[in-house]
């Protein structure tokens, strides 16, 4: 199965790359490109395998950023 090109999205001044999982419908891997820790990010999956919208991506990113410790750049 072909892998879709990553989606680049900016939310509140932070840049993320979103990769759709080719093997798990509704699974997304978010890499925080503008963050202080290279390769750091999170994954998200819709419970029913449905496709997420750009506003869903933005909501997930804002939720992630709200949990990050500004001193370390990681979720503690």
C-alpha positions in Angstrom: 0.0 0.0 0.0 1.4 3.5 -0.9 2.1 5.9 1.9 0.4 9.3 1.7 2.6 12.4 1.7 2.8 14.0 5.1 0.6 17.0 5.8 2.3 20.1 7.3 0.2 22.2 9.6 0.8 25.3 11.7 -1.1 25.8 14.9 -0.6 28.7 17.2 2.9 29.4 15.7 4.0 25.7 16.1 4.6 23.6 13.0 3.7 19.9 12.9 4.0 17.2 10.2 1.1 14.8 10.2 1.6 11.3 8.7 -1.4 9.1 7.9 -0.7 5.5 8.8 -1.2 3.3 5.7 -1.8 0.2 7.8 -4.2 1.6 10.4 -7.2 3.6 9.1 -7.8 6.7 11.2 -4.3 6.6 12.7 -2.1 9.7 12.6 1.4 10.4 13.7 2.2 14.1 14.6 5.8 15.2 14.6 6.5 18.6 16.3 8.9 20.2 13.7 9.3 23.5 15.5 9.6 22.0 19.0 12.8 21.9 21.0 13.1 18.1 20.8 13.8 16.6 17.4 11.4 13.9 16.4 9.1 14.5 19.4 5.3 14.3 18.9 2.3 12.1 19.4 -0.1 9.8 17.7 -3.9 10.0 17.5 -6.5 7.5 16.2 -10.2 7.8 15.6 -12.1 5.1 17.4 -14.0 4.0 14.2 -11.1 4.5 11.7 -12.7 7.6 10.2 -10.7 10.3 8.5 -9.9 13.3 10.7 -10.4 16.9 9.4 -8.0 19.8 9.6 -10.0 21.2 12.6 -9.6 17.7 14.3 -5.8 18.0 13.7 -5.7 21.5 15.2 -7.7 20.4 18.3 -5.4 17.4 18.8 -2.3 19.6 18.5 -3.7 22.2 20.9 -4.4 19.5 23.4 -0.9 18.2 23.1 0.7 21.6 23.4 -1.3 22.3 26.6 0.3 19.3 28.2 3.9 20.2 27.3 6.1 21.5 30.1 7.7 24.7 28.6 10.9 24.1 30.6 11.6 20.7 29.0 9.5 20.6 25.8 8.1 17.2 26.9 4.9 16.0 28.4 5.8 15.4 32.1 
